[in-house]
């Protein structure tokens, strides 16, 4: 009985340490969400080019959506918990969910192209061509 009480007592003492470890993992995920998908957005005369670094992601785990003038890029990576029956000594590769949004107006939705190669996602968003016919403003 004393051993059972001692076991409970040790669990109670370790509980704050477990909470801190979990909080640390959650903070890393939040930080990775901003640092983990480094992105460049370049505007050209006829399109926007968005390039995002996503090393180690499967192409199937990346989604690109354009709606209401917002480009949304999402990527999910899940680490396999199997470790070949060995004992995990150190772990830095965690599950990751990244989302980035960019407001890009006047895009031709049905001509957007996305390519993923060598850890880089490149999204090209063609701009709508302004109608050149019409009333000319007198200044």
N, C-alpha and C positions, 0 to 999 in steps of 0.2 A: 504494500500500500504506500509506503514511504517513497518507493521508487516511482510509483504512478504519480504521486503528488509532485515529486521532483521533476518528472518529465513534463507535467503541465506547467510548472514554474519556468522551466527552460523555454518552453514554447512561448510563454508570455513574454519572457525577456527577449526572445528573438523576433517577436512580432514587429516592434518598431524598426528593426533592421530590415525586415522583409518589406515593410511599407516604404522605407527610404529607397531600397533597391528598385521597387516598382515605380516610384516617383521619378527616379533617375532615368529609367527606361522610357517613361512617358515623356519626360523633358527632352530626351534625345530624339524621340520621334517628332516632336514639335519643331525642334531645331533642324532636323533633317528635311522637314517639309519645306523649309525656306532655303536651306543650303543644298539639299540633295538634288534639286532640279534647277541647276543653273541654266538660265535662259537668256537668249538674245532676241530682240525684236527689231527688225530693220524695215523701214518704209522706203519703197522705191516709187517711181512715178506711176507704175501700173500694178503694183502688188505689195503685200507685206510678206516678209519671210521670218518665220519664228523657228529658232533652233534651240532645242533643249537637250541637255546632257542627261542620259538615262542609262548609264553603264550597268550591265548585269541584269537588265530586265528582258523578259521574253516579249516578243512583238505582240503576242496575244494578250498580254497583261496591260497594254497601253490602249487608252481610248481617247479619241479626239472628237470634240463636239463643237459646233458653231450654232449658236441660237441667240436671237435678240442682240446682235452685234457683239457678243462675247464668245471668245475662243476659250474653251476649257480643255486642259490636258490633264489626264489622270493616269497614274501608273501604280500598280500594286505588285509587291514582291513578297512572297511567303517563303521563309526558310524552312527546310526540312528538319524536323526535330530528331530524326534518326542520326545516330553517331556511331554506327557499326559496333554496337554493344560496348563502346569505350566510354570513358568518363570524361565529360566536358570540363576542360581546365580553364578555357578562356573563350569568350564569345563576344564578337563585335558585329557579326552579320545578323541583323534583326529583320523582322517583318517590317515592311515599309509601305506606306500609302502616301503618295504625293499628289497634290492638286495645285495647278496654277491656272489663273484666269487673266485674260487680257481683253480690254475693250478695243475692238477694231471695227470701225464703221465702214459702210459702203463696200461691202464684200459681195462678190458673186458666189453665192453659197454652193451651187452645183458644180463649180470649177475648182474647189479647194482640193489640194493634193497633199498627202502626208506620206513620208518615207522614213523608215527606220533602218539604219545600218551602222554597225560598229559602235553602238551605244549612243548614237545621235539621232534624235527625231527632228526632221525638218518638215515644217508645214508651210506651204505656199498658198496665200490667200489673194487671188486676183481682185483688183478693185473694179467697181462699176465705172464704165466710161461715161463721163458727163455728156449730156445731150448738147451738141454744139449748135443745133438749130433752135431758134426761138428769139424772143425779144432781147434787144441789146440795150443795156442801161446807158443813158446819156449822162455824162458827168460834167 
